[in-house]
Amino acid sequence: MARKKKSEEKNKRQPVLKVIPLGGLQEIGKNITVFEYEDEIIVVDCGLAFPEDDMLGVDLVIPDMAYLIKNREKVRGIILTHAHEDHVGALPYVIRDLDVPVFGTKLTLGLIGSKLAEHGLKDKVHLQTVVQGQSIELGPFEIEFIRSTHSVADTVALAIKSPVGVVILTSDFKVDYTPVESEAIDLTRFAQLGSEGVILLMCDSTNVELPGFTMSERTVGESMEQIFMQSGGRRILVATFASNVHRIQQIVNAAVKFDRKVVFCGRSMLNVVDVATDLGYLKIPAGAVVDMDDINRHPSESLVLIVTGSQGEPMSVLTRIASSDHRKIGIMDGDLVILSANPIPGNEKYVFKVIDDLFKRGADVIYESLADVHVSGHACREELKIIHSLVKPKFFMPVHGEYRHLKRHAILAQSLGMAEENIFISENGRILELDGDSAKLNGSVEAGRVLVDGLGVGDVGSIVLRDRRLLSQDGLIVVVLTIDKDSGEILSGPDVISRGFVYVREAEDFMDEAREAIKKALDDVDQDNGEPTGKRGWGFTKALIKDSLNGYIFDKLKRRPMILPIIIEV
């Protein structure tokens, strides 16, 4: 009897905390993590990623929410750590399927509110403002918002207190002792939590490859003032991230100091400035701002234009200015352009193309390799060591980075004395289970990516992308054939139409030969079978056209265009 009772107790499963990243691991962006205890779920962040080069025509990449939608009754809320797109950009697409409150600091919710309004969702989402240092309860979870510093104001780290222990998620951060217009990161609170016991640390890995410390944001302000002072009476254009309110504040401060008027250019820039000013995060003196429509009424040497486009985005203000495609602003000889941002990995060629175009049009361009006009918002190795040493976690999961970043962060943790078996380099969808004493990776959930193209969400998949790649590489050939519905005989055609393959007027002989190749293949089948091709069905005829034309084109030009046969029955 005692043996049976012991066996039953052993089989009775102890509740575990499940930590499930649905994005943000082994990639840059698309950050979202699920914390699940029994029948209760909270979600931290809801970010997007920008399309890779092979995602032709795709606008955005968002996480696959199948797991959350399947378990929507368990979800108690979404917590946002800061206002960057890679942490909040997918919220409008996700919140439609999850009727839950969204928690964030004042600036974070202010910026996401305007995004929700664009999607017609602002009045349908319950936004709850929190402040740094506050705690809230959601089911079995108590979430504490720890003051942090990053390249956007009002950023928080999280201490998630669950029945099995405390999880600290740093989100994106750096240790800035002299931030602009705000308090320094609350290292004291990290240390207090560490002394009380932390079961799991999930820490930003973006800059783990860089030694030392990330420079303070204030160094950019000092560099800006130096550049403004030495500008020699030229018009100044500064491109930066619209969300970097502290950077914008420092540019405005420098402009006011040197008696220049400020012009804000770009929809996202204007939106952030309006929200940040209304909420008190931006302080702009009266009369310091000039509307873009009025710039010709002011001497060019008295203006500073703060514009979007630091990443070379095709439709951004700076890109259109550089290509002489902006309706109201053009580059004037001698303009001074300051690129106050680092290219996001994958954007380098777009950024340097814009720089080249600006130089060609007579501008002088200053970017990070030439001056301290940008500092990162992410912690370098020595700052990561500080967090690890203060928190002293039992287990560690590196997050926010590609695989090499996660691996280097794991090595760093080992160098500080953590056992290798207590470090989990995971991937999107893998479940990390913690029971208070132990941790293990156990199973996985669906966690892919969903592509957004225009208003279509998820309707572009691998097959569509494959077709787009084929079209972009070798173009399209359309073959039109008219067949008698009753007899199956060919009444007209084949007509061959080229799009993106060859210029027809310069390749008339080739197109004629292509038609003959198709005709010959059709005639040969008719003779072999003693009946018209059309009698054998559309599928057979289309396959015959594709095979014959494919072979002919490859023999002649060594190309493989997409071939689209169209059969009309009359």
N, C-alpha and C positions, 0 to 999 in steps of 0.2 A: 504493500500500500504506500509506504514511504517512498519507494523507488518510483512508483507511478506519479506521485505528487511532485517529486523532484523533476521528473521528465516533463510534466505539464508546465512547470515554472520555467524550465529551460526553453520550451517551445513558445512560451508566451513572449512575443516580440516587444522589446523595449522601444518606446517612441523615439524617433530620431529626427534631427533637424536635417532637411535636405537643402543643399545649396546647388542651384541649377542655373549656370550662365546660359542664356539663350543667344547671347552675342557678346562681342568684345574680347574673345579669346582667340589667339592666333590670327588676329586681324586688327586693323586700325579703324575704330569707330563702331557703330551699331551696338553700343553698350546697353545691356539689360540683364538683370539677374533676378531670379526667383528664389525666395526663401519660403520653405514649406515645412510646417510642423503639424502632423496629423491632418486635420481637415481645414487648415487655415493657411492662406498664402498672402505674402506681401511681395510687391514688385519694386525693385530699385532701378530707376532710370528707364528710359525708353528712347534710345537713340537711333540715328540712321547713319549710313555710310554713303559716300559718293561713288558713282559707277566707275568701274575699271575700264581700261581702254577697249577691251573686247566686248563691252556691254553697249553695243551700238544703239543709240537713240534712247537709252534708259536715262531717266532723270534722277532717281533716288533708289537706294537699296535699304529696305527695312527688315527687321527680324521676322521670322516665321512665328506667328502667335498661336499656332494650332494647339499647343499644350495649354496655354492660358484660356483659350476659348473653350476647350474641352472641360476645363476645371473652373469655369467662370464663377460658379456658385461659391467657390472657396476663397476667391480673391477679396481681400479686405481693403486694399488701397495701393496706390502707386506713389512712391516717394522719389522726388527729383533732387539731385545733389547740386546741380548748377545749370546754367542756361545755354550751354553749347549744344550745337545741333547733334553732335555724336552722342549726346545724352538725353536730349528731349525732342529731337526732330521728328521721330516716328509717332509721337503721342497722338496727333490728330487722326492717324490711321488706325491706332489701336483702341483708343477710348470709345470708338463707335460700338465696339463689341463688348466692352467692359463697363458696366454702370457702377463705378467705384469713385471715391473721392481721390483727389490728387493733392499731395502735400509738397510744398516748396517754400523757399524764402521769397521775400517781397519782389525782388528784381526778377528772379527766376519765373515766378508766376506772372509778373507783369509782361515779360517778353513772350511767354508761352500763350498768354491770353490773346495777344494780337494774332498769333498764328492760328489759334483755335477759331478766332473770329473770321479769318480768311476762309476757313473750312465750314463756316456756318454752325459751329459747335459751342461757342463760348457760353451761351445760356443753358446748354445741356450738360455742362461739366461742372462738378462741385469742386472748386479750387479752395484749398485751406492753407492760409499763410502761417508759416512757422518762423521763429527767430533762432539765431545761433544760440546754443545753450539750452534750448527747450527740449522737452521729451514728450512723446505722445504714445498712446497705447492702441494697438490694433490686434485684437484677438490675444493670443499668447505672447505677442511681441511688444516690447517697449523699445521705441526708437529714439535715440538721443542725437540731436543735431550739433556737431562739434564745429566750432569756428575754424575755418581753413583759409588758405590763400591760393589763388590761381589767377589765370589771365582774364577772368570775368568776376565781377564783384558778387558778394553774397553767396560764395561757394561754401558748402559744408561737407565734412566727413560724417560718417554714421557709426554709432555704436548700437548694434542690434542685439538686444538682450532677450534671450529665449530660455525655455526651461532647461536646455542642455548647456547653456553658457553664453558668453558674450562674443559676438563677431564684430570686428572693426573693419569697415570698408572705407578706405581713404578717399575713393574717387580720384579725380585728377587734382593734383596739388603740387605746391612747392613750399619750401620753408623760407618765407620772405619776412625778415625782421623789420623792414621799413616799407610796408606797402603804402600805396597811394590812397588817401582818404578812408582808411579803415584800420582795424586792429590786426596785429600779427596772428599767425596760426596759434591755436591754443595747445601748445606742447605740454603744458601742465596737466591738462585733462587727459591727454594720451598717456602720460606717466601714471596718473591716478588709476586709470582703467587697467593699465598694465600691472600695477601692484595688486589690484583686486583679482586679476586673473582673466586672461583673454584666450578663448579656445581656438579662434581662427582669425588670422589677419589676411585681408584681401587688399593688395597694395598696387598702386599705379606703377607700371613697368616701362612707360614710354621712353624715358631718358636714362635708363639703367646703363646704357653703353657709354655715357658721358661721365668723365671723372669730375670730382670737386662739387661745387655748389652752383646752382642757377643764380644768375645775377638778379638783383632786386629790380622791380619795375621802375623805381625812381631813377635808375641809371639812364633809362630811355628819355625821361624828361630833361635830364642834364644834357644829353646829346642833342636833343631837339633844340634847346635854347642856344647851344653852341652853333648849330647849323643855321638857325634863323639869324643869329647875329652876324654870321659870315656870308649871308645869302647875296649880299651886294645889290639889294633892291630888285630882285627878281620875283616873279610870281612863284608860289610854292604849292605843290600838290602833294598830299600825303595819303597813301593807300594803307589801310589797316583793316583788321577784323571789326565788323560793326559791333560785335558783342563786347569788345574790349573797352568798356566804359572808362576805366582808369587811363588807358592809353589816349583815348579821345580827350579826356580832361586835361592831360598834360600837353597835348597839342594845342588845345584852346588856351591854356595858361601861357604857353610860349607866344602864341599869336597876339594875345592881349598885351603881353609884356613889350612886344616890339611894334605896337600900334598897327596891327593888321586885323582886318575883318575876316570872319570865318564863313565859309560856304560849305554846307553839307550836301553831298551828292550821292544818290543811290537810294532806292526804296527801302532796303533793309537798314541803311545808315540812318535815314530820316525816322524810321519807325523806332529804332533803338534810342536815338537821341530824344525823341518825344517822350517815350516811356520812362527813360532814366531821369530826364529832367523833371517830369511830373512827380516821380517818386523820391526825388531829392538826391539821387546818386550822381547827377551831373549838375555842376554849378556854373552857369554861363552868364556873364555880366550883361545887363541890358544894353542893347545897341551893338553887341559884338557880332551878331549873325546877320549875314546878307543872303537874301533869297537868290537861288540860281538864276532866275529870270532877270535879276538886276545886276549881274556881275559886270556888264559893259558900262554901267554908270559909275564904276569905281576904277581908279588907277590899278593896273595889274600888279604893280609892286606892293600894293596895300592889301593883297588878298592871300588867304590860305584856303585851299580847297581840300576838304577831307572826304575821300572817295572810297567806294567799294572796289574790289578787284585785285586784292593783294595775292590771290591764288590764280590769277589769269583766267577767271571764269569768262566764258565766251560772251555773255550778255551783260557783264558788269561794266560800270562806268569807266574804269581805267582802261579796260581792253578796248572799248569802243572809242575812247579818246585816242589811244595809241594807233588804232587803225583808221583814224579820221572818219569815224562812223557815228559820232555823237552829234546830236542836233544843235546843242548849245555851247559846247566846249571843244576847243581845238588846241593842240599844242602850239605854243608860240616859241620862236627861237630863243633859247636861253632859259626856258622854264626849268625850275628845279623840282624834280620828282623824287619823293622819299618813299621807298617801299618798306613799311614798318611791319614786316611779317616774314616768317620763314615759309618756304614752300612745303605744303603737306606732302608726304611721300606719294609719288605718282603725278604730282602737279608740276614738277620741276620744268619740264619742257614748255609748258604753257606760260609759266612765269617768265622764263628767260626769253621766250618769243615776244612777250609784251615789252620787256626791257630793251630788246633789240629794236623794236618798232619805235619806242620812245626816243632812243638815241638817234635813229635815222631821221626823225622829225625835228631834231635840233634841241632836244631836252638833255639836261644833265641828270643822271639817275644815281641815287645813293641807295644801296641796299646793305643787308647785314654784313656781308663780307668786307664792306668798305667803311662801315661805322657802326657804333652801338645803337642802331635804330630799332632793334627788336631784342626782346629777351623771351625765353621760353616760359610757359606756365607750368612746366613739369619738373619734378624733382630729379636731380642728378644723384650719383652714387652716394656721396657723403650725406645727403639729406635722407635718402632711403635708409642708410645705416642708423641715423638718429631715430627714425620711426620704429625700426625693428628693435633697437636697444631700449626704447621707452616702453613699447607695447609688450615685448617678451611673449609672443604667442606660443601656444602649444602646437598649433598646426599653421601652415602657411600656404596660400594659393596666390601666386602672382597673376595679375589681371591687367587688362588694358595694354595690349601689345601683340605684335607678331610672335611667332614661336621663338625666334632668337632672343627677343626681349624677355620672354617668360623664362627661358633657359638661363640667361645671364642673371636674372633676378634670383632664380633658385640657387645658383652658385654663390651669389652674394650672401644669401641667407645662411648657406652652409658655412661660409667664411666667418660668420658671426656666431657659430656654434650650434646651429640647428641641425638635427639629424636628418639625413637624406630621406628616410622613410616617413618623415612628418611633413614633407613638402610635396604638393600635388600640382604638377603641370597638367592642366586639364584642357578640355576643348569644349566648344559650344555643344550643349545638350547633355554632357556627362553629369551624372548625379554624384555629388560628394555628400556622404552621410556621416553625421556626427552624433554620438550618443553621450558626450560628456567626457568619456575616457578614451575613446578611440575614434578614428576617422578612416573612411575607405571610399574609393570610387566604386559605385555599384549601379550598373545599368545606365541607361540614357533615355532621353526623350527626343521628339522631333525638334530640330533646331536648325533650319536652313535659312535661306534668304528669300525675300519676296521683292520682285522688281516693280518699280513704279514708273510707268511711262504715260505722261499726261494725266488723264483722269483714270487710266486703267491701273488697277492694283492687282498684281499677280497673274495678269493675262499674258505676260511675256515670260516665256520659259526657255529652256535650253534649246528646244527645236526652233523656236522663233529666232533666237540669237544666232543659231547655226545658219539659218537661211539669210539673216542679215549679213553675216560675215561673208557668205558665198556671194551675195549681191555686191558687197563692197569690194571684193577681190577681183571678180571676173565679169560682173554684170549679169544681164538677163537677156535671154532669147525667147520670144513668144512665137509659136508656130500655130497659125489658124488654118483649120481645114473644115470645109463644108461637105457633108455626106448626105446622100439620099436616105431618108428614114426607112423606106421599104426595101430598096434594092441593095443598100450598103455601098453604092458606087460613089466615088469622089466627084462632086459637082464643081468645086472650085478650090484653088489652093494647091499646095500649101503656100501661104503667105508668111514670110519670115520678118519679124520686127525685132530690132536691136535696141536695148536700153542699157547704157553703160558698158557695152561690149566693144563695138566698133562704130565709128561714125559712118553711117550708111552712104552718104554722098561720096566718100573717099574709098568705099569698099564695095562698090556695086557688083564687080565681078565676083568677089568672094560670096556675096549674098546670093547671087544667081547660082553659083556652084553649090551652095548649101541647099537651095531649093531642089536642085537636080538630085543631090544625094538622098534627100528624103523621098522624092518621087521614085527613084530607082529602087529604094528599099521597099516601098509600098507595092510597086509593080512586080518585083521579084516574088513577094509573098502571094500576090494575086495569081501569078502563073503557077507557083508551086502547089497551091491549094485549089485552083480552079474556081474560086469564088472571090467576090470583092472583099477587100480588107475590112470594110465597115461591118460586114456580116459577123465578124469574129468578136465584136464588142469593143467598147471604148477603152477598157483597160489594156487590151492587147495593142490597139492602134497607138495609144499614147506611149506605151513602153517601146514600141517599134520606132516611133519618131525620136524619142529620147536617145535610144541606143545608136541609131544611125547617125544622128546629128552630133552626138557626143564624140563618136569615133572620128567623124570627118574633121570636126573643129580641132580635136587634140592632135591629129596627124598634121594638120596645116599650121596651127598656131601654138600648140602646147598649152592651151588654156582649157578650163572647164567651167564655162558659165552655167548659171541655173537655166534650165530649159523648161518652159511652161507650154505644153500643148493645149490648145483649145479646140474642141470639136463641136461643130454646130450641125444639128440634124434639121433637115427641112423636108 
